[in-house]
Amino acid sequence: MRRLIESEQYTSIRYAERLDQIGAACSVGSKGDSYDSAAAESLNSLYKEELIDFHGGWKNVMDVTIATMEWVAW
C-alpha cells in the first residue's frame, strides 16, 4: 500500500505554506520549465567565470565568501 503523501510532496506543501505566511511568491514553474532557472544559471556562469576560475586559490570558505560579497558589491 502506498502512502497518500510522499515526503517530497509534503516538503513542497510546507514550503508553499511558509512562502504564503511571509508573503513571498514561489519562483518555481511547471516541471520542465527552464525559464525559472535561466537567470540563476546565467548568474552562476558569470560568477564562476569572473571570480572562481579567474581568481581562485582561496585558503578557506571565509575568503570565498568575502570575495563573493565584493563581486556582487554588497
N, C-alpha and C positions, 0 to 999 in steps of 0.2 A: 504494500500500500504506500502511496506517495504522499508526502506532506502537502498540505494545502498551500503553504507559502514557503518557497525556498529561501535560504538565507540571503542570497543576493537580492531577491525581491524585497525582503524585509529591510535590508540596508537601504535600498533605493527609496522605499516608503519613508523610512526615518529621515533620510537625507532631505527629501522633498518637504516633509513636515517641518524640519528645522529651518530650511530656507524660508518657508512661509512665515514662521514665527519671527524671524528677524527682518522680514520684508525684502528678501533678496530674490532675484529671479534666477532660475536654473538656466545655465547656458548649454545644456546638453540637448542635442537634437535627436532625431529619429535614428534608428540603427542604420549604419552605413552612410550617414550624412557626414561628409567631410568638411562642410563649411564651418562647423564649430571649432575644429582644431586647426584650421588652416592658419589663422593669425598666430596662434600659440606656436605652431610648428615653424612658422616663418621667423618669429622672435627667437626661438631656441636655436635655429640655424645661425642667425646673426650672432647670438651670444657665443656659441661655440666657435664660430669663425673669427670674430673680432677679439674675443677675450681669452677663451680657453686655449684654442690652438695657437694663437699669436703670442700670448704672454706665457702661460703655463708655468710649471716649476714651483708651485707654491709648497710651503712647508707643512701647512695644516689647513683645516676647514675654515678657521677664522680668517686666514689670509685670502682664501677664495671668497668668503662672504664679504669682506671689505672691498675687494676688487670688484665684485658684482655690484655692490652699492654704488661705487664710484662710476661703474659702467652705465648704470641706469640713472645716475645723477641724483641720488636720494640724499 
